[in-house]
């Protein structure tokens, strides 16, 4: 029960942090790269949450 409660609070906070980091990384390194790079921290966070979440 404690793991599910911790997941309920940690996941949204981590998701917000990953979205802001995605934007920051893209705005800093997006113009300096010759190719179009898309940071995937949000996708990685969702994937790992689905992988480690146990019902």
C-alpha positions in Angstrom: 0.0 0.0 0.0 2.8 2.4 0.8 4.4 1.9 -2.7 1.2 2.7 -4.4 0.7 5.8 -2.3 4.3 7.0 -3.0 3.8 6.3 -6.7 0.7 8.5 -6.6 2.7 11.5 -5.4 6.1 10.9 -7.1 4.8 10.2 -10.6 3.1 13.6 -11.2 6.0 15.5 -9.7 8.5 13.6 -11.8 6.4 14.1 -14.9 6.3 17.9 -14.4 10.1 18.0 -13.8 10.7 15.9 -17.0 8.5 18.1 -19.1 10.3 21.2 -17.9 13.7 19.6 -18.5 12.6 18.5 -22.0 11.8 22.1 -22.8 15.0 23.5 -21.3 17.2 20.9 -23.0 15.6 21.6 -26.3 15.8 25.3 -26.0 19.5 25.2 -25.0 20.8 22.6 -27.4 18.2 22.8 -30.2 19.7 25.8 -32.0 23.3 24.6 -31.7 22.8 21.2 -33.3 22.8 20.8 -37.1 20.1 18.0 -36.9 16.7 18.1 -35.2 17.1 16.5 -31.8 14.1 15.9 -29.6 14.7 15.1 -25.9 12.6 12.2 -24.8 12.6 12.5 -21.0 8.8 12.6 -20.8 8.5 9.5 -22.8 11.2 7.8 -20.8 9.5 8.8 -17.5 6.1 7.3 -18.7 7.8 4.2 -20.0 9.7 3.5 -16.8 6.5 4.2 -14.7 4.6 1.7 -16.8 7.4 -0.8 -16.5 7.9 -0.5 -12.7 4.3 0.0 -11.6 3.0 -3.2 -10.1 -0.7 -3.8 -9.7 
